[in-house]
Amino acid sequence: MESTTTEACSVDEEDCSDSEVACLMRVGKKSEWLRLFENTEVTVGRGVNVTYQLLSASCPLMISRLHCTFKRKEDGQWTVTDKKVK
């Protein structure tokens, strides 16, 4: 199964006006940065209608179709909500 960690990542100036944005790092066979967009709810899961799709070949049902959401609050802090959906 792939796991995901959160930290700030640098992006090209053309991608945003700030030098840092919040990102998740997907680790495993397919390592990549997943950007967390500030003014939107970012969804993660194995479903087709999510912002970032996570798939597990060894245990596919371990990840819900809509597993969790990331949303930035007005104070700048990020919240992660477990959607508890199968």
N, CA, C and O atoms as a MOPAC input file, in Angstrom:
PM7 MOZYME 1SCF
protein

 N      0.83500 1    -1.17900 1     0.00000 1
 C      0.00000 1     0.00000 1     0.00000 1
 C      0.87600 1     1.23800 1     0.00000 1
 O      1.96000 1     1.23300 1     0.58400 1
 N      0.42800 1     2.27600 1    -0.63600 1
 C      1.14700 1     3.53500 1    -0.65600 1
 C      0.70400 1     4.36600 1     0.52700 1
 O     -0.45100 1     4.28200 1     0.94600 1
 N      1.61000 1     5.17300 1     1.07700 1
 C      1.24400 1     6.06200 1     2.16600 1
 C      1.47800 1     7.49100 1     1.72700 1
 O      2.11500 1     7.74100 1     0.70300 1
 N      0.95900 1     8.43100 1     2.50900 1
 C      1.03700 1     9.82600 1     2.14200 1
 C      1.46800 1    10.63900 1     3.34700 1
 O      0.98200 1    10.39600 1     4.45200 1
 N      2.37400 1    11.60700 1     3.16500 1
 C      2.79100 1    12.50300 1     4.22800 1
 C      2.51400 1    13.92600 1     3.79700 1
 O      2.38300 1    14.19900 1     2.60400 1
 N      2.42300 1    14.84500 1     4.75700 1
 C      2.13000 1    16.23900 1     4.45900 1
 C      3.33100 1    17.11200 1     4.78100 1
 O      3.95100 1    16.94600 1     5.83200 1
 N      3.66500 1    18.03000 1     3.90200 1
 C      4.68500 1    19.03200 1     4.16000 1
 C      4.59500 1    20.08800 1     3.07500 1
 O      3.80900 1    19.96100 1     2.13600 1
 N      5.41300 1    21.14300 1     3.21000 1
 C      5.41600 1    22.19400 1     2.20000 1
 C      6.34800 1    21.79300 1     1.07100 1
 O      7.38200 1    21.16700 1     1.30500 1
 N      5.98700 1    22.15000 1    -0.15000 1
 C      6.84800 1    21.84400 1    -1.29000 1
 C      7.03100 1    23.09600 1    -2.12100 1
 O      6.15000 1    23.95400 1    -2.15900 1
 N      8.14900 1    23.20600 1    -2.77600 1
 C      8.41200 1    24.33700 1    -3.65600 1
 C      7.83400 1    24.05000 1    -5.03000 1
 O      7.84600 1    22.90900 1    -5.49400 1
 N      7.33600 1    25.07500 1    -5.66900 1
 C      6.78800 1    24.93700 1    -7.01600 1
 C      7.35000 1    26.05000 1    -7.89100 1
 O      7.95300 1    26.99900 1    -7.39000 1
 N      7.15500 1    25.93100 1    -9.16300 1
 C      7.59000 1    26.97400 1   -10.08300 1
 C      6.78300 1    28.23900 1    -9.84800 1
 O      5.63100 1    28.17100 1    -9.41900 1
 N      7.37900 1    29.39500 1   -10.12700 1
 C      6.69900 1    30.66800 1    -9.92300 1
 C      5.42000 1    30.76600 1   -10.72600 1
 O      4.47200 1    31.42200 1   -10.29500 1
 N      5.37200 1    30.13400 1   -11.87100 1
 C      4.17600 1    30.20400 1   -12.70200 1
 C      3.01200 1    29.44300 1   -12.08900 1
 O      1.86100 1    29.70500 1   -12.43700 1
 N      3.28300 1    28.49200 1   -11.17000 1
 C      2.22100 1    27.71900 1   -10.54200 1
 C      1.48400 1    28.51400 1    -9.47400 1
 O      0.28500 1    28.31500 1    -9.28200 1
 N      2.18400 1    29.42100 1    -8.76500 1
 C      1.53100 1    30.21300 1    -7.72700 1
 C      2.37400 1    31.43100 1    -7.41600 1
 O      3.53100 1    31.51100 1    -7.82600 1
 N      1.79500 1    32.38900 1    -6.68500 1
 C      2.51500 1    33.60900 1    -6.36200 1
 C      3.44700 1    33.42000 1    -5.17400 1
 O      4.43200 1    34.15200 1    -5.06500 1
 N      3.18400 1    32.47800 1    -4.28300 1
 C      4.04400 1    32.20900 1    -3.13200 1
 C      5.10700 1    31.19200 1    -3.51800 1
 O      4.94400 1    30.45100 1    -4.48800 1
 N      6.20300 1    31.16000 1    -2.75000 1
 C      7.25900 1    30.20000 1    -3.06100 1
 C      6.98000 1    28.83100 1    -2.46300 1
 O      7.61000 1    27.85100 1    -2.86000 1
 N      6.04900 1    28.74000 1    -1.51900 1
 C      5.70600 1    27.44800 1    -0.92900 1
 C      4.19400 1    27.24500 1    -0.94100 1
 O      3.42500 1    28.18900 1    -0.76200 1
 N      3.79600 1    26.02800 1    -1.15000 1
 C      2.39000 1    25.64500 1    -1.06700 1
 C      2.31500 1    24.35800 1    -0.26000 1
 O      3.30200 1    23.62900 1    -0.16000 1
 N      1.16500 1    24.07700 1     0.30900 1
 C      0.99300 1    22.83400 1     1.05800 1
 C      0.83000 1    21.68200 1     0.07800 1
 O      0.10200 1    21.78800 1    -0.90900 1
 N      1.51800 1    20.58000 1     0.36200 1
 C      1.47500 1    19.40400 1    -0.50200 1
 C      1.44900 1    18.13800 1     0.33100 1
 O      1.84000 1    18.12700 1     1.49800 1
 N      0.98500 1    17.08300 1    -0.29100 1
 C      1.13000 1    15.73700 1     0.25100 1
 C      2.16600 1    15.04000 1    -0.60400 1
 O      2.26000 1    15.29400 1    -1.80500 1
 N      2.94000 1    14.16600 1     0.00600 1
 C      3.88100 1    13.37900 1    -0.78600 1
 C      3.40600 1    11.94400 1    -0.81400 1
 O      3.31100 1    11.29000 1     0.22500 1
 N      3.10700 1    11.45500 1    -2.00500 1
 C      2.73900 1    10.05000 1    -2.18000 1
 C      4.03800 1     9.26100 1    -2.24200 1
 O      4.92900 1     9.56900 1    -3.03400 1
 N      4.13400 1     8.24000 1    -1.39600 1
 C      5.34200 1     7.41200 1    -1.38900 1
 C      4.97800 1     5.98900 1    -1.75900 1
 O      3.82600 1     5.58200 1    -1.60800 1
 N      5.92800 1     5.24600 1    -2.23300 1
 C      5.69000 1     3.88200 1    -2.68600 1
 C      6.20800 1     3.73300 1    -4.10000 1
 O      7.17100 1     4.39400 1    -4.49000 1
 N      5.57100 1     2.86800 1    -4.86700 1
 C      6.00800 1     2.62300 1    -6.24700 1
 C      5.89200 1     3.87100 1    -7.11100 1
 O      6.71500 1     4.09400 1    -7.99900 1
 N      4.87800 1     4.68100 1    -6.85600 1
 C      4.64700 1     5.89000 1    -7.64900 1
 C      4.76000 1     7.11000 1    -6.73500 1
 O      3.74800 1     7.62200 1    -6.25800 1
 N      5.97600 1     7.57200 1    -6.49300 1
 C      6.21800 1     8.70900 1    -5.61300 1
 C      5.96700 1    10.00900 1    -6.37300 1
 O      6.46700 1    10.19200 1    -7.48300 1
 N      5.19100 1    10.91200 1    -5.76900 1
 C      4.91400 1    12.19500 1    -6.40900 1
 C      4.36700 1    13.17700 1    -5.38400 1
 O      3.89200 1    12.77700 1    -4.32100 1
 N      4.43700 1    14.46700 1    -5.70800 1
 C      3.86100 1    15.51200 1    -4.87100 1
 C      2.41100 1    15.74200 1    -5.28900 1
 O      2.10400 1    15.80200 1    -6.47900 1
 N      1.52800 1    15.87000 1    -4.30900 1
 C      0.11700 1    16.16400 1    -4.55200 1
 C     -0.18500 1    17.51000 1    -3.90800 1
 O     -0.09400 1    17.64500 1    -2.68700 1
 N     -0.53800 1    18.48700 1    -4.69700 1
 C     -0.75200 1    19.84400 1    -4.19500 1
 C     -2.10200 1    19.96700 1    -3.49600 1
 O     -3.11500 1    19.46100 1    -3.97800 1
 N     -2.09500 1    20.65200 1    -2.34700 1
 C     -3.33100 1    20.97600 1    -1.63600 1
 C     -3.71800 1    22.39700 1    -2.02400 1
 O     -3.00900 1    23.34500 1    -1.68700 1
 N     -4.81300 1    22.54900 1    -2.71600 1
 C     -5.25000 1    23.85600 1    -3.18700 1
 C     -5.92200 1    24.60900 1    -2.04400 1
 O     -6.75800 1    24.04900 1    -1.33500 1
 N     -5.55900 1    25.87900 1    -1.86400 1
 C     -5.97400 1    26.64800 1    -0.69400 1
 C     -7.46400 1    26.93000 1    -0.59800 1
 O     -8.02400 1    26.83500 1     0.49500 1
 N     -8.10900 1    27.26400 1    -1.66000 1
 C     -9.50000 1    27.71300 1    -1.58900 1
 C    -10.49500 1    26.64400 1    -2.00000 1
 O    -11.57900 1    26.95600 1    -2.49100 1
 N    -10.13700 1    25.40100 1    -1.80400 1
 C    -11.02900 1    24.32000 1    -2.18800 1
 C    -10.85100 1    23.14100 1    -1.25000 1
 O     -9.84300 1    23.04400 1    -0.55100 1
 N    -11.80600 1    22.26500 1    -1.23400 1
 C    -11.71500 1    21.03200 1    -0.46400 1
 C    -11.03700 1    19.98400 1    -1.34400 1
 O    -11.49300 1    19.71000 1    -2.45400 1
 N     -9.95800 1    19.40700 1    -0.85000 1
 C     -9.20700 1    18.40000 1    -1.59600 1
 C     -9.65100 1    17.03200 1    -1.10100 1
 O     -9.57300 1    16.74800 1     0.09400 1
 N    -10.11700 1    16.18400 1    -2.01300 1
 C    -10.61500 1    14.86100 1    -1.63600 1
 C     -9.63300 1    13.78100 1    -2.06500 1
 O     -8.97700 1    13.88400 1    -3.10200 1
 N     -9.55000 1    12.73000 1    -1.23200 1
 C     -8.63500 1    11.61800 1    -1.48200 1
 C     -9.39600 1    10.31800 1    -1.29000 1
 O    -10.16500 1    10.19000 1    -0.33700 1
 N     -9.19600 1     9.35700 1    -2.17300 1
 C     -9.83200 1     8.04900 1    -2.05000 1
 C     -9.61500 1     7.23100 1    -3.30700 1
 O     -8.87800 1     7.63600 1    -4.20500 1
 N    -10.26400 1     6.07300 1    -3.36600 1
 C    -10.10300 1     5.21500 1    -4.54700 1
 C    -11.17800 1     5.46500 1    -5.59600 1
 O    -11.12000 1     4.88200 1    -6.67900 1
 N    -12.14800 1     6.30900 1    -5.30600 1
 C    -13.22200 1     6.60700 1    -6.24800 1
 C    -12.73900 1     7.41600 1    -7.44200 1
 O    -11.61100 1     7.90800 1    -7.45800 1
 N    -13.59800 1     7.54700 1    -8.43600 1
 C    -13.22700 1     8.28300 1    -9.64700 1
 C    -13.49200 1     9.78000 1    -9.52600 1
 O    -12.93200 1    10.55900 1   -10.29600 1
 N    -14.32600 1    10.19900 1    -8.58800 1
 C    -14.67300 1    11.61000 1    -8.44700 1
 C    -13.94500 1    12.26300 1    -7.28400 1
 O    -14.54900 1    13.03400 1    -6.53800 1
 N    -12.65600 1    11.97200 1    -7.11000 1
 C    -11.85600 1    12.56800 1    -6.04500 1
 C    -10.74400 1    13.41000 1    -6.66700 1
 O    -10.40000 1    13.23500 1    -7.83600 1
 N    -10.19100 1    14.31900 1    -5.87700 1
 C     -9.08400 1    15.13700 1    -6.37000 1
 C     -7.86300 1    14.27400 1    -6.65100 1
 O     -7.24600 1    14.38500 1    -7.71000 1
 N     -7.51300 1    13.40000 1    -5.68000 1
 C     -6.37200 1    12.49800 1    -5.82700 1
 C     -6.81300 1    11.07900 1    -5.53800 1
 O     -7.32400 1    10.78100 1    -4.45800 1
 N     -6.61200 1    10.20700 1    -6.50900 1
 C     -7.02900 1     8.81100 1    -6.38300 1
 C     -5.88200 1     7.96700 1    -5.82600 1
 O     -4.75500 1     8.03100 1    -6.31900 1
 N     -6.18400 1     7.17100 1    -4.78700 1
 C     -5.23200 1     6.23200 1    -4.20200 1
 C     -5.73600 1     4.82900 1    -4.46100 1
 O     -6.88700 1     4.51100 1    -4.16100 1
 N     -4.88100 1     3.98900 1    -5.01500 1
 C     -5.25300 1     2.60900 1    -5.30200 1
 C     -4.27000 1     1.67200 1    -4.61600 1
 O     -3.07400 1     1.96000 1    -4.55500 1
 N     -4.76200 1     0.56500 1    -4.10400 1
 C     -3.91700 1    -0.44300 1    -3.47700 1
 C     -4.14000 1    -1.77300 1    -4.18400 1
 O     -5.24900 1    -2.30700 1    -4.17100 1
 N     -3.09400 1    -2.30700 1    -4.79800 1
 C     -3.20700 1    -3.59300 1    -5.48900 1
 C     -3.34600 1    -4.73900 1    -4.49700 1
 O     -4.03700 1    -5.71900 1    -4.77700 1
 N     -2.69900 1    -4.62800 1    -3.34300 1
 C     -2.70800 1    -5.72800 1    -2.37900 1
 C     -3.97900 1    -5.77100 1    -1.53200 1
 O     -4.41400 1    -6.85100 1    -1.13000 1
 N     -4.57800 1    -4.61800 1    -1.25700 1
 C     -5.77900 1    -4.58100 1    -0.41300 1
 C     -6.67600 1    -3.42000 1    -0.85500 1
 O     -6.77100 1    -2.41600 1    -0.14900 1
 N     -7.33600 1    -3.54300 1    -2.01200 1
 C     -8.05700 1    -2.41400 1    -2.61100 1
 C     -9.18100 1    -1.83300 1    -1.75500 1
 O     -9.43100 1    -0.62900 1    -1.81600 1
 N     -9.86100 1    -2.65500 1    -0.96000 1
 C    -10.98800 1    -2.13800 1    -0.18400 1
 C    -10.55800 1    -1.46400 1     1.11500 1
 O    -11.40200 1    -0.97700 1     1.86700 1
 N     -9.25600 1    -1.43000 1     1.38700 1
 C     -8.76100 1    -0.75400 1     2.57700 1
 C     -8.90700 1     0.76700 1     2.43100 1
 O     -8.99300 1     1.48200 1     3.43000 1
 N     -8.93300 1     1.25100 1     1.20800 1
 C     -9.09700 1     2.67200 1     0.92900 1
 C    -10.53100 1     2.90200 1     0.46900 1
 O    -10.99100 1     2.26600 1    -0.47900 1
 N    -11.23300 1     3.80200 1     1.13300 1
 C    -12.62300 1     4.10400 1     0.77700 1
 C    -12.69400 1     4.87300 1    -0.53900 1
 O    -11.71000 1     5.47700 1    -0.96600 1
 N    -13.86500 1     4.84700 1    -1.17900 1
 C    -14.05300 1     5.62700 1    -2.40600 1
 C    -13.79100 1     7.10400 1    -2.13100 1
 O    -13.10300 1     7.77000 1    -2.90400 1
 N    -14.33400 1     7.61100 1    -1.03700 1
 C    -14.05100 1     8.96400 1    -0.55500 1
 C    -13.47700 1     8.78800 1     0.84600 1
 O    -14.22300 1     8.74800 1     1.82500 1
 N    -12.16600 1     8.68500 1     0.94000 1
 C    -11.49700 1     8.31000 1     2.18600 1
 C    -11.38900 1     9.48400 1     3.16000 1
 O    -11.71700 1     9.34100 1     4.33800 1
 N    -10.93100 1    10.64400 1     2.67800 1
 C    -10.79100 1    11.80700 1     3.55100 1
 C    -10.77600 1    13.08300 1     2.71700 1
 O    -10.64300 1    13.05600 1     1.49400 1
 N    -10.91800 1    14.20000 1     3.42600 1
 C    -10.83600 1    15.50600 1     2.77800 1
 C     -9.84300 1    16.38400 1     3.53100 1
 O     -9.67300 1    16.25400 1     4.74300 1
 N     -9.19800 1    17.26800 1     2.80000 1
 C     -8.30000 1    18.27000 1     3.36300 1
 C     -8.90900 1    19.62500 1     3.05300 1
 O     -9.32600 1    19.87900 1     1.92200 1
 N     -8.96300 1    20.49800 1     4.05700 1
 C     -9.51700 1    21.83000 1     3.83800 1
 C     -8.75600 1    22.82600 1     4.70300 1
 O     -8.47400 1    22.55300 1     5.87000 1
 N     -8.42800 1    23.96700 1     4.13600 1
 C     -7.72000 1    25.00300 1     4.87700 1
 C     -8.72300 1    25.90700 1     5.56900 1
 O     -9.66700 1    26.39600 1     4.94700 1
 N     -8.51100 1    26.12700 1     6.86900 1
 C     -9.37700 1    27.00900 1     7.64400 1
 C     -8.92500 1    28.45900 1     7.47200 1
 O     -7.84900 1    28.72000 1     6.93300 1
 N     -9.74900 1    29.39100 1     7.93000 1
 C     -9.43800 1    30.81200 1     7.78900 1
 C     -8.14800 1    31.20700 1     8.49400 1
 O     -7.47400 1    32.14300 1     8.06700 1
 N     -7.79200 1    30.49600 1     9.58300 1
 C     -6.56600 1    30.82300 1    10.32000 1
 C     -5.31300 1    30.23600 1     9.66900 1
 O     -4.21400 1    30.38700 1    10.20300 1
 N     -5.46400 1    29.56900 1     8.52100 1
 C     -4.33100 1    29.01400 1     7.79800 1
 C     -4.02300 1    27.56700 1     8.12000 1
 O     -3.20900 1    26.94700 1     7.43700 1
 N     -4.65000 1    27.01700 1     9.13800 1
 C     -4.43100 1    25.62200 1     9.51600 1
 C     -5.23400 1    24.69800 1     8.60000 1
 O     -6.32900 1    25.04400 1     8.15500 1
 N     -4.67400 1    23.51700 1     8.32600 1
 C     -5.35600 1    22.52400 1     7.50700 1
 C     -6.06700 1    21.52400 1     8.39300 1
 O     -5.53900 1    21.13100 1     9.43400 1
 N     -7.25600 1    21.10700 1     7.99600 1
 C     -7.97000 1    20.04300 1     8.69900 1
 C     -8.06600 1    18.82700 1     7.78000 1
 O     -8.19600 1    18.95000 1     6.56300 1
 N     -7.99700 1    17.66600 1     8.39300 1
 C     -8.17600 1    16.40500 1     7.67600 1
 C     -9.41000 1    15.75000 1     8.26600 1
 O     -9.48300 1    15.54900 1     9.47800 1
 N    -10.37800 1    15.41600 1     7.43000 1
 C    -11.61300 1    14.79800 1     7.89400 1
 C    -11.73500 1    13.40100 1     7.31300 1
 O    -11.73200 1    13.21700 1     6.09600 1
 N    -11.84100 1    12.41500 1     8.20200 1
 C    -12.07200 1    11.02600 1     7.79400 1
 C    -13.53900 1    10.91800 1     7.40300 1
 O    -14.41700 1    11.15100 1     8.23400 1
 N    -13.81500 1    10.57200 1     6.16600 1
 C    -15.19900 1    10.52900 1     5.68100 1
 C    -15.93400 1     9.25300 1     6.07800 1
 O    -17.15800 1     9.19300 1     5.95800 1
 N    -15.22100 1     8.23900 1     6.54600 1
 C    -15.82300 1     6.99200 1     7.03000 1
 C    -16.82900 1     6.40600 1     6.04300 1
 O    -17.90600 1     5.95200 1     6.42900 1
 N    -16.46300 1     6.42300 1     4.77600 1
 C    -17.31200 1     5.89900 1     3.70200 1
 C    -16.62700 1     4.67800 1     3.11700 1
 O    -15.40600 1     4.66900 1     2.96100 1
 N    -17.40200 1     3.63900 1     2.79000 1
 C    -16.80100 1     2.44400 1     2.19300 1
 C    -16.94300 1     2.45800 1     0.73700 1
 O    -16.49600 1     1.53000 1     0.06400 1

